[in-house]
Amino acid sequence: MDRRRFLALAALLASSGSVRAAVPAGFVDVRRHGARGDGASDDTPAFQRALDGAAGVWVPEGRYLVGDLALWSHTRLAGTGARSVLVHRPGSTFLAASGGGFAGSADPRDNVRDITIEDLAFEGRSVSDGFVQTNHLLVATGCSGLAVRRCAFRAFQGDGIYVAGSAYATGAERHNEDVTIRGCLFDGVNDQNRQGVSITDGTRVTVEGNLFRDCSRPDMPGALDIEPEAPWARIQDVRVLRNRFVNVLGGVGAICVILALDRYDRHPRGIEIRGNRVEGRFRTLGVVAKGFVDGAHAPPVDLVIAGNEILDTFHGFEISGLRGVRFEDNVIRGTTVAARLSVPHRGRAADVAVVRNRFEKVGMHSGVALKVHPTVDLTVADNRFVDCGWIDRRGGVAIDASEEPPAMMRAERNTFSEPRWPKGA
């Protein structure tokens, strides 16, 4: 056989799956521990033996039925991509968790450390078994140094990834540090999920370049939720960058920051939501940052929401009950109702800047683009309002602060255009 024909045959066999990918150096093939990957056999014992005994575990193509796996320090778990599938085993709570969901202590020095997960698919059971709020695919709790890259999370019943404080050790203080989730897919398939990513405790967390679609029930917060739930919870230096959200539900927003408590031992601070794109099909909510206190008397959160596109959503954004928020250089286009500041019964926002944004065709069913409830120290400047107001061309209001004027509001250098709706709109 000549060289050309040999190479052609080798390529054909490789594409059909008949040639197995070589096991990378430093990895152990999970099949050496007895994993079958047939989608029916319980491969949990084989996976756990591999994880307990090797730093690098290689997952060849196949469908591996596993659940309640414990990930230990200095573990690397990797596969071939979409064809290396970990299927959430019936009867298990989570698919995999750092330290089995119970490791560590309140001191991060006791954390599980340095876990890397790459090029795998995680498949949940929301299609067959429906919503179960506590059944997550991947859980980080008491973990320092988690990197998840180029993975797909589908049909999760709870969260795709849960970056948690106590998680399954209910009420026990745990902290996470240095978490990166990059280049992943979070596909809820049927919206019967909690969140794609939940962060209830994390310092130096980056969620970047991921795709979220068709996830989160209407009675859950949204596709990506930052929500410290305990007084000891730490949310510091969290970045949500250049992600895409398509047709997600949730009852709060596609991207949520929710500070539900009156006080925290360390007040959440340093959150950046930048360069994301939310595509709503008029059923998705936009970006929401809210607390339930008077922001005028709260510590600053130093929250920046910048350079995002929020398109064809029910609303564009809400900021309530927080102090120290900059909403700048965003595009909000095609929303049903107004964006809102300081929504009643949630708390006044304070020290808020809404600057250099473009509002286009906003408030089509409310007649208002930006609704301002009582807010302390508000700047609305250098924004452009284009074709905002009622879709039937009855007119509308770009900025409505008529109910109760904000305390110290500066509105300057904003521009407003006349409606130019297409004929017959």
DRENDO-1510 file (C-alpha; in Angstrom, 1 decimal, always signed):
<recs>
REC; n; res; u; v; w
REC; 1; MET; +0.0; +0.0; +0.0 .
REC; 2; ASP; +1.5; +3.3; -1.0 .
REC; 3; ARG; +1.9; +6.2; +1.5 .
REC; 4; ARG; -1.0; +8.2; +0.1 .
REC; 5; ARG; -3.5; +5.4; +0.4 .
REC; 6; PHE; -2.3; +4.5; +3.9 .
REC; 7; LEU; -2.8; +8.1; +5.1 .
REC; 8; ALA; -6.3; +8.3; +3.5 .
REC; 9; LEU; -7.3; +5.0; +5.2 .
REC; 10; ALA; -5.9; +6.2; +8.6 .
REC; 11; ALA; -7.8; +9.4; +8.4 .
REC; 12; LEU; -11.1; +7.5; +7.5 .
REC; 13; LEU; -10.6; +5.1; +10.4 .
REC; 14; ALA; -9.8; +8.0; +12.8 .
REC; 15; SER; -12.9; +9.9; +11.8 .
REC; 16; SER; -15.1; +6.8; +12.3 .
REC; 17; GLY; -13.8; +6.2; +15.8 .
REC; 18; SER; -12.0; +3.0; +14.9 .
REC; 19; VAL; -8.6; +4.4; +15.8 .
REC; 20; ARG; -8.4; +5.3; +19.5 .
REC; 21; ALA; -6.8; +8.6; +20.4 .
REC; 22; ALA; -3.5; +8.2; +22.1 .
REC; 23; VAL; -3.4; +8.6; +25.8 .
REC; 24; PRO; -1.4; +11.8; +26.5 .
REC; 25; ALA; +1.7; +11.7; +28.6 .
REC; 26; GLY; +1.0; +11.9; +32.3 .
REC; 27; PHE; -2.5; +10.5; +32.0 .
REC; 28; VAL; -4.0; +7.1; +32.8 .
REC; 29; ASP; -6.8; +5.7; +30.6 .
REC; 30; VAL; -9.9; +5.2; +32.8 .
REC; 31; ARG; -10.6; +2.0; +31.0 .
REC; 32; ARG; -7.5; +0.5; +32.6 .
REC; 33; HIS; -9.5; +0.7; +35.9 .
REC; 34; GLY; -12.5; -1.1; +34.4 .
REC; 35; ALA; -14.6; +1.7; +32.9 .
REC; 36; ARG; -16.7; +0.5; +29.9 .
REC; 37; GLY; -18.2; +3.7; +28.5 .
REC; 38; ASP; -21.2; +1.9; +27.1 .
REC; 39; GLY; -23.8; +4.2; +28.7 .
REC; 40; ALA; -25.4; +1.4; +30.7 .
REC; 41; SER; -22.8; +0.0; +33.1 .
REC; 42; ASP; -22.1; +1.9; +36.3 .
REC; 43; ASP; -18.6; +3.3; +35.7 .
REC; 44; THR; -18.4; +5.2; +39.0 .
REC; 45; PRO; -16.1; +2.7; +40.9 .
REC; 46; ALA; -13.7; +2.6; +37.9 .
REC; 47; PHE; -13.6; +6.4; +37.7 .
REC; 48; GLN; -13.1; +6.8; +41.5 .
REC; 49; ARG; -10.2; +4.3; +41.5 .
REC; 50; ALA; -8.6; +6.2; +38.7 .
REC; 51; LEU; -9.1; +9.6; +40.4 .
REC; 52; ASP; -7.8; +8.2; +43.7 .
REC; 53; GLY; -4.7; +6.8; +42.1 .
REC; 54; ALA; -3.5; +9.1; +39.3 .
REC; 55; ALA; -2.9; +12.8; +38.8 .
REC; 56; GLY; -4.1; +12.7; +35.2 .
REC; 57; VAL; -7.2; +10.7; +34.2 .
REC; 58; TRP; -7.9; +10.3; +30.4 .
REC; 59; VAL; -11.5; +9.7; +29.2 .
REC; 60; PRO; -11.6; +8.2; +25.7 .
REC; 61; GLU; -14.7; +8.4; +23.5 .
REC; 62; GLY; -17.8; +6.8; +25.1 .
REC; 63; ARG; -20.7; +7.4; +27.4 .
REC; 64; TYR; -19.7; +6.8; +31.0 .
REC; 65; LEU; -22.5; +6.5; +33.6 .
REC; 66; VAL; -21.1; +8.0; +36.9 .
REC; 67; GLY; -22.2; +9.9; +40.0 .
REC; 68; ASP; -21.0; +11.4; +43.3 .
REC; 69; LEU; -17.3; +11.4; +42.1 .
REC; 70; ALA; -14.8; +13.0; +44.5 .
REC; 71; LEU; -12.1; +15.1; +42.8 .
REC; 72; TRP; -8.9; +15.5; +44.8 .
REC; 73; SER; -6.0; +17.9; +44.8 .
REC; 74; HIS; -3.7; +18.1; +41.7 .
REC; 75; THR; -6.2; +16.1; +39.6 .
REC; 76; ARG; -6.5; +16.6; +35.8 .
REC; 77; LEU; -9.5; +15.1; +34.1 .
REC; 78; ALA; -9.6; +15.3; +30.3 .
REC; 79; GLY; -11.1; +13.7; +27.2 .
REC; 80; THR; -11.4; +14.0; +23.4 .
REC; 81; GLY; -14.2; +16.6; +23.5 .
REC; 82; ALA; -17.9; +16.1; +22.7 .
REC; 83; ARG; -17.6; +12.4; +22.4 .
REC; 84; SER; -16.2; +11.8; +25.8 .
REC; 85; VAL; -19.4; +12.0; +27.8 .
REC; 86; LEU; -19.9; +11.7; +31.5 .
REC; 87; VAL; -23.6; +10.9; +32.2 .
REC; 88; HIS; -25.2; +11.7; +35.5 .
REC; 89; ARG; -26.0; +8.4; +37.1 .
REC; 90; PRO; -29.6; +8.0; +38.4 .
REC; 91; GLY; -29.7; +8.1; +42.2 .
REC; 92; SER; -26.6; +10.3; +42.6 .
REC; 93; THR; -26.8; +13.9; +43.8 .
REC; 94; PHE; -24.0; +15.4; +41.9 .
REC; 95; LEU; -21.9; +14.1; +39.1 .
REC; 96; ALA; -18.5; +15.3; +40.4 .
REC; 97; ALA; -17.4; +17.5; +43.3 .
REC; 98; SER; -14.2; +18.8; +44.8 .
REC; 99; GLY; -13.4; +16.6; +47.8 .
REC; 100; GLY; -16.7; +14.8; +47.3 .
REC; 101; GLY; -18.6; +17.9; +48.4 .
REC; 102; PHE; -17.5; +17.8; +52.0 .
REC; 103; ALA; -13.8; +18.5; +52.1 .
REC; 104; GLY; -12.0; +21.5; +53.6 .
REC; 105; SER; -12.8; +23.9; +56.4 .
REC; 106; ALA; -13.4; +27.6; +56.9 .
REC; 107; ASP; -9.7; +28.1; +56.3 .
REC; 108; PRO; -8.8; +28.1; +52.6 .
REC; 109; ARG; -5.4; +26.6; +53.5 .
REC; 110; ASP; -7.3; +23.3; +54.0 .
REC; 111; ASN; -8.9; +23.5; +50.5 .
REC; 112; VAL; -8.7; +20.9; +47.8 .
REC; 113; ARG; -6.3; +22.5; +45.3 .
REC; 114; ASP; -5.4; +22.6; +41.6 .
REC; 115; ILE; -8.1; +20.7; +39.7 .
REC; 116; THR; -8.2; +20.9; +35.9 .
REC; 117; ILE; -11.1; +19.6; +33.7 .
REC; 118; GLU; -10.8; +19.9; +29.9 .
REC; 119; ASP; -12.5; +18.7; +26.8 .
REC; 120; LEU; -15.4; +16.7; +28.3 .
REC; 121; ALA; -19.1; +16.6; +28.0 .
REC; 122; PHE; -21.3; +16.4; +31.1 .
REC; 123; GLU; -24.9; +15.2; +30.6 .
REC; 124; GLY; -27.6; +15.5; +33.2 .
REC; 125; ARG; -31.1; +14.1; +33.5 .
REC; 126; SER; -33.5; +17.1; +33.2 .
REC; 127; VAL; -35.1; +15.6; +30.0 .
REC; 128; SER; -35.8; +12.2; +31.5 .
REC; 129; ASP; -36.3; +13.1; +35.2 .
REC; 130; GLY; -37.1; +16.8; +35.3 .
REC; 131; PHE; -36.0; +19.5; +37.6 .
REC; 132; VAL; -34.1; +18.7; +40.9 .
REC; 133; GLN; -32.7; +21.9; +42.4 .
REC; 134; THR; -29.8; +20.2; +44.3 .
REC; 135; ASN; -28.7; +17.8; +41.5 .
REC; 136; HIS; -25.7; +19.5; +39.9 .
REC; 137; LEU; -23.2; +18.3; +37.4 .
REC; 138; LEU; -20.0; +19.8; +38.8 .
REC; 139; VAL; -19.6; +21.3; +42.3 .
REC; 140; ALA; -16.6; +23.3; +43.6 .
REC; 141; THR; -16.6; +23.8; +47.4 .
REC; 142; GLY; -13.6; +24.4; +49.5 .
REC; 143; CYS; -11.5; +24.5; +46.3 .
REC; 144; SER; -8.5; +26.7; +45.4 .
REC; 145; GLY; -7.5; +26.6; +41.8 .
REC; 146; LEU; -10.2; +25.1; +39.6 .
REC; 147; ALA; -9.9; +25.4; +35.8 .
REC; 148; VAL; -12.7; +24.2; +33.5 .
REC; 149; ARG; -12.0; +24.6; +29.8 .
REC; 150; ARG; -13.8; +23.6; +26.6 .
REC; 151; CYS; -16.4; +21.4; +28.3 .
REC; 152; ALA; -20.1; +21.0; +27.5 .
REC; 153; PHE; -22.8; +20.9; +30.3 .
REC; 154; ARG; -26.2; +19.7; +29.0 .
REC; 155; ALA; -29.6; +19.0; +30.6 .
REC; 156; PHE; -28.5; +19.7; +34.1 .
REC; 157; GLN; -31.3; +19.3; +36.7 .
REC; 158; GLY; -29.8; +21.9; +39.1 .
REC; 159; ASP; -26.7; +23.8; +38.0 .
REC; 160; GLY; -24.2; +23.0; +35.3 .
REC; 161; ILE; -21.4; +24.3; +37.7 .
REC; 162; TYR; -22.0; +25.2; +41.3 .
REC; 163; VAL; -19.2; +27.3; +42.9 .
REC; 164; ALA; -20.5; +27.0; +46.4 .
REC; 165; GLY; -19.8; +27.8; +50.0 .
REC; 166; SER; -21.2; +25.0; +52.2 .
REC; 167; ALA; -22.8; +23.0; +49.3 .
REC; 168; TYR; -23.7; +19.6; +50.7 .
REC; 169; ALA; -22.1; +20.2; +54.1 .
REC; 170; THR; -25.1; +22.3; +55.1 .
REC; 171; GLY; -24.2; +25.4; +57.0 .
REC; 172; ALA; -20.4; +24.6; +57.1 .
REC; 173; GLU; -18.2; +27.5; +56.1 .
REC; 174; ARG; -16.2; +26.9; +52.9 .
REC; 175; HIS; -14.5; +29.3; +50.5 .
REC; 176; ASN; -13.3; +29.0; +46.9 .
REC; 177; GLU; -10.4; +30.8; +45.2 .
REC; 178; ASP; -9.0; +31.1; +41.7 .
REC; 179; VAL; -11.7; +29.5; +39.7 .
REC; 180; THR; -11.8; +29.8; +35.9 .
REC; 181; ILE; -14.6; +28.6; +33.6 .
REC; 182; ARG; -13.7; +29.3; +30.0 .
REC; 183; GLY; -14.9; +28.3; +26.6 .
REC; 184; CYS; -17.7; +26.0; +27.8 .
REC; 185; LEU; -21.3; +25.3; +26.7 .
REC; 186; PHE; -24.2; +25.4; +29.1 .
REC; 187; ASP; -27.2; +24.0; +27.4 .
REC; 188; GLY; -30.3; +23.5; +29.6 .
REC; 189; VAL; -32.1; +21.9; +26.7 .
REC; 190; ASN; -35.6; +22.3; +28.2 .
REC; 191; ASP; -35.3; +25.1; +30.7 .
REC; 192; GLN; -35.9; +22.6; +33.6 .
REC; 193; ASN; -32.8; +23.7; +35.5 .
REC; 194; ARG; -31.6; +26.1; +38.2 .
REC; 195; GLN; -28.6; +28.0; +36.7 .
REC; 196; GLY; -25.9; +27.3; +34.2 .
REC; 197; VAL; -23.4; +28.7; +36.7 .
REC; 198; SER; -24.1; +29.6; +40.3 .
REC; 199; ILE; -21.5; +31.4; +42.4 .
REC; 200; THR; -22.3; +31.7; +46.1 .
REC; 201; ASP; -18.7; +32.0; +47.3 .
REC; 202; GLY; -15.6; +32.8; +45.3 .
REC; 203; THR; -12.5; +35.0; +45.3 .
REC; 204; ARG; -10.9; +35.7; +41.9 .
REC; 205; VAL; -13.5; +33.9; +39.8 .
REC; 206; THR; -13.5; +34.3; +36.0 .
REC; 207; VAL; -16.4; +33.1; +33.7 .
REC; 208; GLU; -15.3; +33.9; +30.2 .
REC; 209; GLY; -16.2; +33.1; +26.6 .
REC; 210; ASN; -19.0; +30.6; +27.4 .
REC; 211; LEU; -22.3; +30.0; +25.6 .
REC; 212; PHE; -25.5; +29.7; +27.7 .
REC; 213; ARG; -28.7; +28.7; +26.1 .
REC; 214; ASP; -32.2; +27.4; +26.9 .
REC; 215; CYS; -31.6; +27.2; +30.7 .
REC; 216; SER; -33.2; +28.2; +34.0 .
REC; 217; ARG; -36.8; +27.8; +35.0 .
REC; 218; PRO; -38.9; +31.0; +35.4 .
REC; 219; ASP; -38.9; +30.5; +39.2 .
REC; 220; MET; -35.1; +30.4; +39.4 .
REC; 221; PRO; -32.8; +33.4; +39.2 .
REC; 222; GLY; -31.2; +33.0; +35.7 .
REC; 223; ALA; -28.4; +31.5; +33.6 .
REC; 224; LEU; -25.6; +33.0; +35.7 .
REC; 225; ASP; -26.2; +33.8; +39.3 .
REC; 226; ILE; -23.8; +35.5; +41.7 .
REC; 227; GLU; -25.6; +35.2; +45.1 .
REC; 228; PRO; -23.8; +34.9; +48.4 .
REC; 229; GLU; -26.2; +33.2; +50.7 .
REC; 230; ALA; -24.4; +33.1; +54.1 .
REC; 231; PRO; -23.0; +36.0; +56.2 .
REC; 232; TRP; -19.5; +34.5; +55.9 .
REC; 233; ALA; -19.7; +34.1; +52.1 .
REC; 234; ARG; -17.0; +35.8; +50.1 .
REC; 235; ILE; -17.6; +37.4; +46.7 .
REC; 236; GLN; -14.5; +39.2; +45.7 .
REC; 237; ASP; -13.0; +40.0; +42.3 .
REC; 238; VAL; -15.5; +38.1; +40.2 .
REC; 239; ARG; -15.4; +38.7; +36.4 .
REC; 240; VAL; -18.1; +37.7; +33.8 .
REC; 241; LEU; -16.5; +38.4; +30.4 .
REC; 242; ARG; -17.5; +38.0; +26.8 .
REC; 243; ASN; -20.2; +35.3; +27.3 .
REC; 244; ARG; -23.2; +34.8; +25.1 .
REC; 245; PHE; -26.7; +34.1; +26.5 .
REC; 246; VAL; -29.3; +32.9; +24.0 .
REC; 247; ASN; -33.0; +32.3; +24.8 .
REC; 248; VAL; -32.5; +31.8; +28.6 .
REC; 249; LEU; -35.3; +32.2; +31.1 .
REC; 250; GLY; -35.0; +32.7; +34.8 .
REC; 251; GLY; -37.1; +34.9; +36.9 .
REC; 252; VAL; -34.5; +37.6; +37.7 .
REC; 253; GLY; -32.1; +38.1; +34.8 .
REC; 254; ALA; -29.8; +36.4; +32.3 .
REC; 255; ILE; -27.0; +37.6; +34.5 .
REC; 256; CYS; -27.8; +38.2; +38.2 .
REC; 257; VAL; -26.0; +39.7; +41.2 .
REC; 258; ILE; -28.2; +39.2; +44.2 .
REC; 259; LEU; -27.2; +40.4; +47.7 .
REC; 260; ALA; -30.0; +38.9; +49.8 .
REC; 261; LEU; -28.7; +39.6; +53.3 .
REC; 262; ASP; -28.6; +42.8; +55.3 .
REC; 263; ARG; -24.9; +42.4; +56.1 .
REC; 264; TYR; -21.9; +40.2; +55.3 .
REC; 265; ASP; -18.7; +39.6; +57.3 .
REC; 266; ARG; -16.9; +40.7; +54.2 .
REC; 267; HIS; -19.1; +42.8; +51.9 .
REC; 268; PRO; -19.1; +41.6; +48.3 .
REC; 269; ARG; -16.9; +43.8; +46.2 .
REC; 270; GLY; -15.2; +44.0; +42.8 .
REC; 271; ILE; -17.6; +42.4; +40.3 .
REC; 272; GLU; -17.2; +43.1; +36.6 .
REC; 273; ILE; -19.7; +42.2; +33.9 .
REC; 274; ARG; -18.2; +43.2; +30.6 .
REC; 275; GLY; -18.5; +42.4; +26.9 .
REC; 276; ASN; -21.4; +39.9; +27.2 .
REC; 277; ARG; -24.2; +39.5; +24.7 .
REC; 278; VAL; -27.8; +38.6; +25.8 .
REC; 279; GLU; -30.2; +37.6; +23.0 .
REC; 280; GLY; -33.6; +37.3; +24.4 .
REC; 281; ARG; -36.3; +36.6; +21.8 .
REC; 282; PHE; -38.4; +38.9; +24.1 .
REC; 283; ARG; -38.8; +36.4; +26.9 .
REC; 284; THR; -35.4; +36.8; +28.5 .
REC; 285; LEU; -34.6; +39.3; +31.3 .
REC; 286; GLY; -31.4; +41.3; +31.0 .
REC; 287; VAL; -28.8; +42.1; +33.6 .
REC; 288; VAL; -30.0; +42.5; +37.2 .
REC; 289; ALA; -28.0; +43.7; +40.2 .
REC; 290; LYS; -30.0; +44.0; +43.4 .
REC; 291; GLY; -29.9; +44.1; +47.2 .
REC; 292; PHE; -32.6; +44.6; +49.7 .
REC; 293; VAL; -31.2; +47.4; +51.8 .
REC; 294; ASP; -30.9; +51.1; +51.5 .
REC; 295; GLY; -27.9; +51.5; +49.3 .
REC; 296; ALA; -27.2; +55.0; +50.7 .
REC; 297; HIS; -26.1; +53.2; +54.0 .
REC; 298; ALA; -24.4; +50.1; +52.5 .
REC; 299; PRO; -20.8; +49.5; +51.7 .
REC; 300; PRO; -19.9; +50.0; +48.0 .
REC; 301; VAL; -19.9; +46.9; +45.8 .
REC; 302; ASP; -17.7; +48.4; +43.1 .
REC; 303; LEU; -19.8; +46.7; +40.4 .
REC; 304; VAL; -19.0; +47.6; +36.7 .
REC; 305; ILE; -21.5; +46.6; +34.0 .
REC; 306; ALA; -19.8; +47.7; +30.7 .
REC; 307; GLY; -19.7; +47.0; +27.0 .
REC; 308; ASN; -22.5; +44.5; +27.0 .
REC; 309; GLU; -25.2; +44.0; +24.3 .
REC; 310; ILE; -28.7; +43.4; +25.6 .
REC; 311; LEU; -31.0; +42.6; +22.7 .
REC; 312; ASP; -34.7; +41.8; +22.3 .
REC; 313; THR; -35.3; +41.1; +26.0 .
REC; 314; PHE; -38.2; +41.7; +28.3 .
REC; 315; HIS; -36.2; +44.4; +30.1 .
REC; 316; GLY; -32.7; +45.6; +29.8 .
REC; 317; PHE; -31.4; +46.0; +33.3 .
REC; 318; GLU; -32.3; +46.7; +36.9 .
REC; 319; ILE; -30.1; +48.2; +39.7 .
REC; 320; SER; -31.6; +48.3; +43.2 .
REC; 321; GLY; -30.5; +48.3; +46.8 .
REC; 322; LEU; -26.7; +48.6; +46.1 .
REC; 323; ARG; -24.1; +51.3; +46.3 .
REC; 324; GLY; -21.3; +51.9; +43.9 .
REC; 325; VAL; -22.5; +50.7; +40.4 .
REC; 326; ARG; -21.3; +51.9; +37.0 .
REC; 327; PHE; -23.5; +51.0; +34.0 .
REC; 328; GLU; -21.5; +52.2; +31.0 .
REC; 329; ASP; -21.0; +51.8; +27.2 .
REC; 330; ASN; -23.7; +49.2; +26.9 .
REC; 331; VAL; -26.2; +48.7; +24.1 .
REC; 332; ILE; -29.8; +48.0; +25.0 .
REC; 333; ARG; -32.1; +47.4; +22.0 .
REC; 334; GLY; -35.6; +46.1; +21.5 .
REC; 335; THR; -36.9; +45.6; +25.0 .
REC; 336; THR; -40.5; +45.3; +26.0 .
REC; 337; VAL; -40.5; +47.4; +29.2 .
REC; 338; ALA; -38.3; +50.0; +30.8 .
REC; 339; ALA; -34.9; +49.5; +32.5 .
REC; 340; ARG; -35.3; +50.4; +36.2 .
REC; 341; LEU; -33.3; +51.9; +39.0 .
REC; 342; SER; -34.3; +51.5; +42.7 .
REC; 343; VAL; -37.3; +49.3; +42.2 .
REC; 344; PRO; -39.7; +49.8; +45.1 .
REC; 345; HIS; -39.6; +47.3; +48.0 .
REC; 346; ARG; -36.0; +46.3; +47.1 .
REC; 347; GLY; -34.1; +49.3; +48.3 .
REC; 348; ARG; -32.6; +52.5; +47.0 .
REC; 349; ALA; -29.6; +52.3; +44.8 .
REC; 350; ALA; -26.8; +54.9; +45.6 .
REC; 351; ASP; -23.8; +56.2; +43.8 .
REC; 352; VAL; -24.9; +55.0; +40.4 .
REC; 353; ALA; -23.6; +56.1; +37.0 .
REC; 354; VAL; -25.5; +55.4; +33.8 .
REC; 355; VAL; -23.2; +56.8; +31.1 .
REC; 356; ARG; -22.4; +56.4; +27.4 .
REC; 357; ASN; -25.1; +53.8; +26.8 .
REC; 358; ARG; -27.3; +53.4; +23.7 .
REC; 359; PHE; -31.0; +52.8; +24.3 .
REC; 360; GLU; -32.7; +51.9; +21.1 .
REC; 361; LYS; -36.4; +50.8; +20.7 .
REC; 362; VAL; -36.6; +50.4; +24.5 .
REC; 363; GLY; -39.9; +50.3; +26.3 .
REC; 364; MET; -42.0; +49.2; +23.4 .
REC; 365; HIS; -44.9; +48.1; +25.6 .
REC; 366; SER; -44.4; +50.5; +28.6 .
REC; 367; GLY; -43.6; +53.8; +26.7 .
REC; 368; VAL; -40.6; +54.4; +29.0 .
REC; 369; ALA; -36.9; +53.6; +28.3 .
REC; 370; LEU; -35.4; +54.3; +31.8 .
REC; 371; LYS; -37.6; +54.4; +34.9 .
REC; 372; VAL; -35.9; +56.0; +37.9 .
REC; 373; HIS; -37.4; +55.4; +41.3 .
REC; 374; PRO; -35.8; +57.2; +44.3 .
REC; 375; THR; -32.1; +56.9; +43.9 .
REC; 376; VAL; -29.3; +58.6; +45.8 .
REC; 377; ASP; -26.4; +60.3; +43.9 .
REC; 378; LEU; -27.3; +59.3; +40.4 .
REC; 379; THR; -25.6; +60.4; +37.2 .
REC; 380; VAL; -27.3; +59.9; +33.8 .
REC; 381; ALA; -25.0; +61.3; +31.2 .
REC; 382; ASP; -23.8; +61.0; +27.6 .
REC; 383; ASN; -26.4; +58.4; +26.7 .
REC; 384; ARG; -28.2; +58.2; +23.4 .
REC; 385; PHE; -31.9; +57.4; +23.3 .
REC; 386; VAL; -33.1; +56.3; +19.8 .
REC; 387; ASP; -36.7; +55.4; +18.9 .
REC; 388; CYS; -37.7; +54.7; +22.4 .
REC; 389; GLY; -41.4; +54.5; +23.5 .
REC; 390; TRP; -44.5; +52.8; +22.4 .
REC; 391; ILE; -44.3; +50.5; +19.4 .
REC; 392; ASP; -47.5; +51.9; +18.0 .
REC; 393; ARG; -45.9; +55.4; +17.7 .
REC; 394; ARG; -48.0; +57.0; +20.5 .
REC; 395; GLY; -44.8; +58.5; +21.7 .
REC; 396; GLY; -43.0; +57.8; +25.0 .
REC; 397; VAL; -40.6; +59.0; +27.6 .
REC; 398; ALA; -36.9; +58.4; +27.6 .
REC; 399; ILE; -36.2; +59.1; +31.3 .
REC; 400; ASP; -39.1; +59.0; +33.8 .
REC; 401; ALA; -38.2; +60.2; +37.3 .
REC; 402; SER; -41.7; +61.6; +38.0 .
REC; 403; GLU; -42.9; +59.5; +40.9 .
REC; 404; GLU; -40.4; +60.7; +43.4 .
REC; 405; PRO; -37.4; +62.7; +42.3 .
REC; 406; PRO; -34.0; +61.1; +43.0 .
REC; 407; ALA; -31.8; +62.7; +45.6 .
REC; 408; MET; -29.0; +64.4; +43.7 .
REC; 409; MET; -29.6; +63.3; +40.1 .
REC; 410; ARG; -27.4; +64.7; +37.4 .
REC; 411; ALA; -28.8; +64.3; +33.9 .
REC; 412; GLU; -26.5; +65.9; +31.2 .
REC; 413; ARG; -25.4; +65.6; +27.6 .
REC; 414; ASN; -28.0; +62.9; +26.8 .
REC; 415; THR; -29.4; +62.9; +23.2 .
REC; 416; PHE; -32.8; +62.0; +22.1 .
REC; 417; SER; -34.1; +61.1; +18.6 .
REC; 418; GLU; -37.6; +61.2; +17.3 .
REC; 419; PRO; -39.3; +57.8; +16.6 .
REC; 420; ARG; -38.5; +56.4; +13.2 .
REC; 421; TRP; -40.4; +53.2; +13.3 .
REC; 422; PRO; -40.9; +51.3; +10.0 .
REC; 423; LYS; -44.1; +52.1; +8.3 .
REC; 424; GLY; -46.9; +49.9; +9.6 .
REC; 425; ALA; -45.0; +48.9; +12.7 .
</recs>
